[in-house]
């Protein structure tokens, strides 16, 4: 039965981040990688490590257009999870989310551990494992108190870090030119294990850790001012392509290759000590501890936002949304801290093992993001976007990332097992939530088989689980239609049946004043209502203007979260960006 409603409201807009602030927040994450990736690249590629790092910069250049197209078309927080949620099934999107969560966890542990190794370079009596746990606990406490990313603090850290790297490079080259090419020639005379191509391949695979953090900007794109996001991609690419190869080259030009592995955990501090003395080593160590600590904070903030989004989408248990008086989802942060500590103990703080876990999860996310771009072209081609990645760029980028994944698996098969130890339980929790209705139905059936003889000792009855199933399915969903044909409406209903736990759907048609209700659409909805007996379809005619204000009003009035509302792919004439609709999802 059709209903006729009306709506009006006003909106407010929070200030958006400018280029420097946005670049600093994500730049602290990606530029901190140079503190450990140069050593990893040299260990596997030897004297050709700087070439491997240049190749990584080339791959990152390809991903600039891939991220630019996907996020330009879907400018919503969530990174790969958001991209796949709006182009494919919820199951596939949840897979990307699990990998992203694991990469955040490894990032936090690597950054905290590396920060303490650089402090250990100054104070040898520091217990690294305990100090790492203390740093993770410190940032857990800060985020629970409500202290998240601060743009001003991020800018200060970023500028100090870039200045320190520049100083290290300048002093390093002055030392190199004043002491001659003897060390460089000696290192290049060292034999390689295998061919140069073998060294470049495995060096490239290990060096892909150097682009960790490139996805960070996509996770807070809604907080950035228009046009800022592609600039953050450009700035991160420049920083990685300039500093990572330069620091690796200086290490090869100044240090014996054998000493690199011995000083792997604080290589740049050791490089500064040789090139400039204790003063430079101290500056590099303090800067490293600062920027790596900033990366830990980024991980807490990023994982909190992603888990909240997944929980709102009913991919994770709802108790994770419980907040304290300050509005912080403290259970998410505590759980994240405990997981980080556990992986620290399992790997005994081994940077190589942590890097392997991170690289596998991060590269998997990059691969899925590339496939998300392909799906965007195939299924959401009408969406306007500022740039388009060519088919050749997609092929090269995905192939390069897959090659790096294979290389890391060959280099360290044991790290794959460590990765699986965490990925499988994480995915299990998410997939139990996604398929909980089916599991509850199976449990109810098994319960009924034993209910009669064991009635007195069973803590609950089958009708309790049936009531729980009905409660879960009672959540309403909304699809806004502007007059879609029956084929499109059928796609919407099939998607909701296959991906969402609900038996209630509102199909809303927004009409301008004077427009008549579409009788054909009403008839088609009635036909589809009969075709999907598992759904209770309510067709609503609403008079007003479709936009963010109407969506907000209906969300409040009906008690339906905005991320449980769907629209078809808008065209170039649509007056609003998707980010202005508050999380409304695309379904056709």
RAKAZI-V847967 format. One line per field, one symbol per residue. ss: DSSP state (a for helix, b for strand, c for the rest). phi: phi as a letter, one per 20 degrees, with the letter a starting at -180 (. if undefined). burial: b if it has 9 or more other ideal C-beta (glycine too) atoms within 8 Angstrom, else e. Layout:
ss: ???
phi: ???
burial: ???
This chain:
ss: ccbbbbccccccccccbcaaaaaaaaaaaaaccaaaaaaaaaaaaaaaaaaaaaaaaaaaaaaaaaaaaaaaacccccaaaaaaaccccaaaaaaaaaaaaaaaaaaaaaaaaaaaaaaaaacccccaaaaaaaaaaaaaaaaaccccccaaaaaaaaaaaaaaaaaaaaaaaaaaaaaccaaaaaaacccccccaaaaaaaaaaaaaaaaccccaaaaaaaabcccaaaaaaaaaaaaaaaaaaaaaaaaaaaccaaaaaacaaaaaaaaaaaaccaaaaaaaaaaaaaaaaaaaaaaaaaaaaaaaaaaacccccaaaaccccccccaaaaaaaaaaaaaaaaaccccaaaaaaaaaaaaaaaaaaaaaaaaaaaaacccccccccccaaaaaaaaaaaaaaaaaaaaacaaaaaaaaaaaaaaaaaaaaaacaaaaaaaaaaaaaaaaccccccccccaaaaaaaaaaaaccbbbbbbccccaaaaaaaaaaaaaaccccbbbbbbbbcccccccaaaaaaaaaaaaaccccbbbbbbbbccccaaaaaaaaaaacccaaabbbccccccccccaaaacccbbcc
phi: .ecdcbbbaccccffdfefffffffefffffffffcffffffgedlfdfffgfffffffffffgffffffffecfcfplffffffecbefffffffffffffffffffffffffgffffffecfeffffffffffffffffffffneefdfffffffffffffffffffffffffffedndfffffffeffeenefffffffffffffffdfofefffecffeefgnfgffffffffffffefffffffffffddfgfffffdgfbfffffffffcoffffffffffffffffffffgffffffffffffffemecgfffefdefeneefffffffffffffffffelmffffffffffffffffffffffffffffedcffffbfcceffffffffffffffffffffffcgfffffgfgeffffffffffffdffffffffffffffdfffdgfdffbdffffffffffffffeccceddoffffffffffffffedcebcccddddedfgnfegffffffffffffffcffdeededeceqdfagfffffffffemdgffddccfffefeffcegffemogdecc
burial: eeeebebeeeeeeeebbebebbbbbbbbbbbbbbbbbbbbbbbbbbbbbbbbbbbbbebbbbbbbbbbbbbbbbbbbbbbbbbbbbbbebbbbbbbbbbbbbbbbbbbbbbbbbbbbbbbbeeeebebbebbbebbbebbebbbeeeebebeebbebbbbbbebbebbbebbbbbbeeeeeebbebbeebebeeeeebbbbbbbbbbbbbbbbbbbbbbbbebbbeebbbbbbbbbbebbbebbbbbbbbbbbbbebebbeebbbbbbbbbbbebbeeebbbbbbbbbbbbbbbbbbbbbbbbbbbbbbbbbbbbbeeebbeeeeeebbbbbbbbbbebbbebbeebebebbbbbbbbbbbbbbbbbbbbbbbbbbeeebeebeeebebeeebbebbbebbbbbbbbbbebbeebbebbebbbeebbebbbbbbebbebbbebbeebeebbeeeeeebeeebeebbebbeebbbbbbbbbbeebeeebbbbbbebbbeebebebbbbbbbbeeeeebeeebbebbbbbbeebeebebbbbbbbbeebbbbbbbbbeebebebbbbbbbbbeeeeebebeebbebbbbb
